[in-house]
Amino acid sequence: MRKAGLPTLILGVFVLATFASPRPANAAGPDAPTFSKDVAPIFQEKCEACHRPDSIAPMSLRTFEESRPWARSIKARVEARQMPPWHIDKTVGVKEFKNDRSLSDDQMATIAKWVDQGAPQGDPKDMPALKAWPAEQRWAYAESIGQKEPDLIVRSLPWTQKAGASDTWWKPIVDTGLREPRWVRAIEVRPSTVKGRKITHHANADILQFDPDAPAAEMTPGRFSEWAVGKEAELMRPDSGALMLPGSKIAWDIHYSNGGEDITDVVELGIYFYPKGQQPKYRQHLIRMGKTGPGALDIPPNTIQLTETYFPLREAARLESFQPHMHLRGKAMTLEALLPSGQSVVLSHVPEFSFNWHSTYAYADDAAPLLPKGTIVKVKAWHDNTAANKANPDPNVWVGYGGRTVDEMAHAWVNVTYLKEEEYLGEVRARQTRLQEKRAK
């Protein structure tokens, strides 16, 4: 198949060491960036969501005094693009995202220059006001939706993870209590306490419901949402939603790990509904695409292995987001579209997958792939079972599919909105018009 670049697609598819400097903290050359004026605003925008007191990061970066001891480590992590965690390659495929937390090249250069020139504080008067962050245990969408909390909260059953205990998978099934169909506009999943975040590696919430209108590939149980480091909430595109049916249940699959102390916690699923009687135009489906199930993977010792899987789109569709999922041997993943025309198009590529971050890449509205009926979505996954992989616990063993951290997986979670043919063609035309208007400005 011949490869098509993004311009072609627009026509029809989708348009820690410490740092000690010989310079005094406030000694800066005339062009040297300072913490107060140049670096603090970057940290507020891109880092403090995690790097603040009582949050999940190991250190706070809110003030100069907190940040300067880590200056050299900050530069190393930033230049390696390990922090902030955003591992997708923005030079290929879709380049615009709603939730992009990566640093721009200019921001990276500013931080590096600040460190290289002695990490000066600068004039404290240039320091922006400290950013007011909400409590760590908050509902992310409640305020923006105009509510104090979600409309429905479904809680898992309590689990106590003992200090030093091995990894545990807790799989209770809980009734939602829903007695009528409701359309969902936003979903959040979270451990109920800050300590719970220390032991919860991830928490999957599958919905159990009889849905005769769902395609076979998406029949119950279906993934409703999940929590993992890097992902906790999902806001549907306007006039789009997920459907919950009466009598539905939530099947939890929660992976707990050792937190160094006895911790008891539950995981909460917060659901925001559209008003009763309001039905969105589009229904979203969170679909697992890739190698799944016993025997799906067989990775020999000391090898790098590529696997490929294919998912046919039963209708024209818009892909809303992409989240790769692998374990410790996971190396890279590519999402590709094989078009009815014979073209093969790379949609997204994560070249340096990290098991520590389960990031979802939410495509920007005018960048989300629009794919015609008959497109086959191809998932390519690479696993590195060699000693060169620093995360590999043992390169001398065979690795198969499984839920344990030392086992492997190779699938992508892709949020799909199916479109009727006339809706698809209308979306393509509307996007072409918007892009032309944007270029003309």
Residue, then its C-alpha position, 0 to 999 in steps of 0.5 A: m500500500r502506498k502511504a498518504g500524508l496528512p495533507t492528502l487526508i484533509l481532502g477526504v478522511f480527516v481534514l535526580a541529582t541536586f544542582a550546585s552553581p558557583r553563581p549566587a542565586n540572583a546572579a543572572g546575565p542580562d539575557a538569562p531567564t529567571f525563575s520568577k519571570d520566565v520559569a515559574p509561569i511554565f511550571q504553573e501551566k505544565c507542572e504544578a498539576c502534579h508537582r505541588p504539596d500533597s499531590i502525586a509527584p515526589m516534589s513540589l515546584r511551586t516556589f524557587e526554594e522548592s525548585r532550585p535543588w532539582a534544577r539539573s534533574i529538571k533539565a535532564r527530564v525535560e530535554a529527554r521529554q520524560m516530563p511532562p509525560w506526553h509520549i506521542d510523536k507530534t511530528v507525524g499523524v495528528k498533531e493537535f490535541k485537546n489535552d496536550r500537556s507537553l512543553s513547547d520547544d521555546q519552553m524547553a529552551t527557556i528551562a535549559k537556559w535557566v539551568d545552564q546560567g545558574a538557575p537564578q531566582g531573579d526579582p521576586k516581584d516578577m513572580p506570578a501569584l501562586k496558583a490556587w489549586p482545588a483540593e486533590q480529591r475533587w470532581a474535575y468537571a463538577e464546577s464547569i458543569g455547574q454542579k457540586e458533584p456528579d449525578l451518579i456515583v458508583r463505588s466499588l466495594p472496600w479493599t484493604q491492601k496490606a503493607g508488603a502484600s503482592d499485587t492484587w486484582w479486586k473485581p467486585i460487581v456493583d449495581t448502578g441503581l439505574r432504573e431508566p435509560r440515561w445519556v452520559r456526557a462526562i465520566e470520572v474515575r478516582p480512588s476515594t482518598v489520596k492514600g488510595r492513589k498510592i496503591t491503585h495502579h489502575a481501575n477499570a470500570d466495565i458496564l454490564q448491560f443488555d444492549p441489542d443495538a450495540p455491534a458484536a465487537e462492543m457487546t457487554p461487558g464493555r469498557f465504560s471508563e478507567w482511572a490510571v496515572g495520566k487519565e482520570a476523566e472524560l468529557m464527551r464532545p458536544d452533542s455526543g454521549a454514552l448510553m446507560l441502560p436500566g439494570s446496568k451493573i459496573a464490573w470493577d477490575i482494580h489493580y492494587s500494589n504495595g503502598g508500604e502501609d495498610i491502606t483501605d480504599v474504594v474507587e469511585l465512578g462519577i457520572y454526569f447525565y444529560p438532562k432527562g429527555q435530552q438525547p445527544k445526536y451521536r453515541q460514543h463507543l470506547i473500543r479495545m483494539g489490539k491483541t487481547g485474550p489468552g495466547a494473544l502474545d508470545i514474546p521470546p526471551n531477548t527479542i524485540q517483537l512486533t505484533e499487528t491487529y486489525f479492526p474494521l469500522r462498520e460505519a464511517a467514524r470519527l476517532e475521538s481519542f487514542q490510549p495505548h496500553m502495554h506493560l513493562r516490555g511495551k516499547a512503542m505503538t502506532l495507530e494506522a488507518l487502511l483506507p478503502s482507497g488502498q492508502s495507508v495513513v499513520l494516525s498516531h505514534v507513541p515511540e517511547f511508551s512508559f508503563n508508568w503513564h497511561s495517557t489518553y491523547a484526545y484529538a482536537d476537534d478539527a484534527a480528530p480523524l474522519l474515516p470512511k466506512g470500510t476503513i480498517v484500523k491497524v494497531k502495531a505494537w512493539h515489545d522489547n524483551t531485552a536487557a536494553n529495556k531498563a524497565n524489563p524485570d527479566p529479559n531471559v523469560w518468555v512473556g505471554y498475555g496476562g493481567r499481571t505487571v510482569d505479563e504483557m498486553a498490546h491494545a489501544w483504547v480508541n473512543v469512536t463516534y460512528l456517523k451515517e454516510e451523510e453525516y460523515l460527508g457533512e463533517v468532511r465538508a464543514r472541516q474543509t471550510r473551517l480549515q480554508e477560512k483559518r488559512a485565509k486569516 
